[in-house]
């Protein structure tokens, strides 16, 4: 079993490029990590890692050994669970897009914890491109078109989107009734860490999507500020309906151009494609699928 521990430590160092980070992730002392790698390299007779004061990288031999280790460790975990009703356990690191976490995940997360008491959750909130392997994250929940083809994506839902503005804004600039009339309007800019600056609104026109770029005097980089700027009367926005359902009910925002709706926003859970998916990751993905199925069907 010591050999498997050596492999596990080596793989984590290779993934995160740091002895210290690997030690922290695996909850073992830094000195133990160094000793295990030293013993591994002595045993197989080759240098696997190049260490400098700034970074750790794999040698050519290390890269070949790393791929073999991934397969061996995946086979070991699969063998351990193949012939018994093993309960999922261990540390599960997930990263969630903020508004999805707030509306759909965190209100029900106690049910997941109750169902799988042997899983320890580390939950991060982000909307950036995450290097899952290097950062040691098992899976991420994201909304919008997928940007990273190196990840496996499981679709969970397609969220209805709406174009909205505040009564204050509409009183000042008028209610647009055609796409052509949008030339007299302005949008609130959104600066995404993934896609950059966006002041374009998308509308469904028959079988096509028409993109309309508007001027903007305000740009934000967060979902809550995006809605807040619209509430203040600073421009048009397009958002998933769930985010502003209450504001629509209270009349604080008004839906416009409903005959030209924005395309639905896909919601997906993503995980690395070249790694064996652990049991704890599989049950979390299944649980997310359940949650979004309930939402999309309206069942309880």
N, C-alpha and C positions, 0 to 999 in steps of 0.2 A: 504493500500500500504506500510505502514511502516514495516509490517511483511515481505513482500517480499524483502524489502531493507535489513532487518536484515538477512534473509536467504542468499541473494546474497553476503553480506559481509562475513558471516560465511563460505560460500562455498569457497570464494577466499582465505581467511586465511588458511583454511584447505588444499587447493591445494598448496599454495606456502610456508606454514609453517612460516608465518611472518605477524605481524600486519602492520609493516611499508611498506612492499612490497605490501600488499593488498591495503593499503591506496594510494600508488603511482599508482598502476594499475587502481584503480577505480576513481582516481582524487578527493579524498575527504580527509579531514584532519585526521591525525593519531588519534587525540582525539575523533573524530566522530566515527571512526571504533571501538575504545575501548568501547565507550558508547553504541553503537548499539549491540555489542556482550554481554555486561553486561546486557542490558535490555532484550535481547533474553533469556539468561540463567535464569534470574529472572522470566520471564514470563512462561517458560515451566518447571521450577523447577528442572533442572539438570545442572551439569557442563559439558560443551561440549568440552572445550579446556583446556589442561594442559600447563601453561606458566612457562618457566624457563628463566634464563638470556641468554641462548644460543639458545633455540628453542621453537617452539609451536607445540604441537601434539594433536591429538584428543583422547578423552576418549572413552571407549567402547560405551557409549551412544551417543557420538559425531559421531562415525562412522556410527551408525544406522541412526541418524538424517541427516547426510550428504547425504546418498543414497536417502533418502526421499526428501530432498531439491532438488537434481539434477532432480528427476522426476517432482516435482512440478514446478520448474522454467522452465523446458523444455516444460511442458504442457502450462504454462502461455505464453511463447513466441509463441508457435504454435497457441494458441487461439487468440492472438493479430493479427496474420497474416492470419488467416484462411478465413476471410470473406471480405477482402478488398485487393486491389492491393497495398500492402505496399512496399515502397521503402527500399531496404537494407541500413542500416545506422549503425554508430557506429565505434568503433576502431577495426581494423583487424590487428592482429599481425601474420606475416608470416616470415619464415626462409628459405632462398634459398641457394642451393649449388652454389658456386661462378661462375663457368664457365657457368652453365645453366642460371644464372641470367644475366650475361654479354651478352650472345649471343641471348637468347630467350625471357627473361622477361622484362628487363629494356628498351630495344629499343621500346617496345610496351606498356609500363605501362601507358603512358599518355592516351592511348585509354581506359584503364580500369577506370582511374580516371575521365575521361570525361563522361563515361557511368554511373558511380556510384558516383556522386559528394558528396553524404552524408556519404561515407565511408572514414574514416581516416586511412591511412596505416602506420604501423610501420614495416620496412623491415630489417631483419638481414641477414648477410651472414655467412654461416658456413658449415662444412662438418662433424660435429661430431654427436654423438647420443644425441639428445635433449630430455629432459623430458618436453614434451609439457604441461602437466597439471601443474607441479610445476612452470615452467617458464612462464606460461600464454600465450603460443604460440598456435595459432589456427590451423595452418597447416604448413607442411614443404615440400619443393621440393627437391628430392634426385635422384641421379643416382647410379646404381649398384644394386646388389642383396640386398633384404630387410633383415635387421638384427633384427628388433623389432616386434615380433608377437602380441604385445599388441596394435598395431596401425592398423587402416583400411588403406589399400593402394589402390589407384585408378591408374592403369597403364595409362600412357600418350603416351609413345613412346618407340621404340626399336632403339637405335642409332647404326649405322654401325661403327665398329671399324677396325682399320688398325694397322699393325706392320710397324714401320718406323725407319729409321736411317739417319744420315747426309751423304752426299757424302764424306766428310772427313773421317768419320768412315769406310765407305764401301771401300774406297781406301786403308785404312790401314789393315783392317781385311778380306776383300773380301765380296762378296755378297752371303749370304746363299741361297742355292737352294733346300735343303731338311731339314727336321727337325733334321736329324742326324748330319748335318753340323753345327748345332747351338752350338755343344760342343766347337767350336773354338771361340765362341762369348761371349759377356757379356751384361747384362742388366743394366739399371739404376734402383736402388731400390726406392721403394715408401713407405714411412712410414705414414700410415693412422691412424688417431685418432680412427677409428672404427675397422679396421681389423688388425692393426699392420704392421710389416715389410713385404713387398712383393717383391720378385725378380723373381717371376714366370710369364712366358708368356703362355697364353692359345691359342691353335690352334684347329680348327675344322678339324677332320679327319674322313670323312664319316659321320656316325651318332654319333660319339664319340667326346669328348673334351680331347685333350692331353695336359697335363700341363708339361712345361719344365722349370726347375729351373736353372738359370744361375748365374755365379759369378757377383759381382758388386763391383766397387771401389767408387761409388758415390751413396748416398741415399738422397732423398729430401722429403719434406712433403707438397708440394703445387703443384697444376696443372701447373701453369706457370713455376715454376722451373723445373718440370719434362720435359716439352717441351724444356726449355732453355738448360738443360743438354744434350738433344739429339742434339740440334742445334750445341752445342759445340763439338760434336763428341765423347761423353763419353759412349755411349752404345745404345742398342735397347730399344724402348718403344712401348707400345700398348695403343692407345688412340682413343676416338671417332673421326671420320673423321672431324666433324665440327670444332673441336678445331684447326686443323692444315691444313685446306683447303688452306689457303693462302700460307703457307710455301711449300705445295706440288706444287702449281701452279708456285711458284718462283724457284722451284728446290732446296730449302734449306733443304728439307727432301725428302727421296725416300721411296716409299712403297715397301716392300719385302714380299716374301712368300704369295702372294695374293691368291694362290690356297689353302692355309690353313688359312683362315681368323679367327681372334678371334671371339668368340660369341658376338652377339649384346649386347649392354649395355641397360638394362631397365631404364626408367625414370618414376618416380611415385610421386604422391602427397599423403602425409600421414596425418592422423588426428586421434584423440582419438576415440576408438570404443565404449566407454561406456557413451558417452555424445551426447545429441541432437545437430545436426549440425545446426548452426544458418544460417539465410538467407544470411548474408554477406559472410560467409564461402562458402556456396553453390554456390553463383554467382562467387566467385573467382575461385573455382575449375572448374566450367563450362567455365570460361574465359581461364584458363590454357589449358583445353581440346581443346578449339578452336584454341589456338596458336599452339599447337603441332600437331593438325590435319592439319593446313595450312602447317606446315613444312614438315610433312610426305607425303603429297599429292602434294606439290609444287604449290598449288593454291594460289590465291591472293584475 
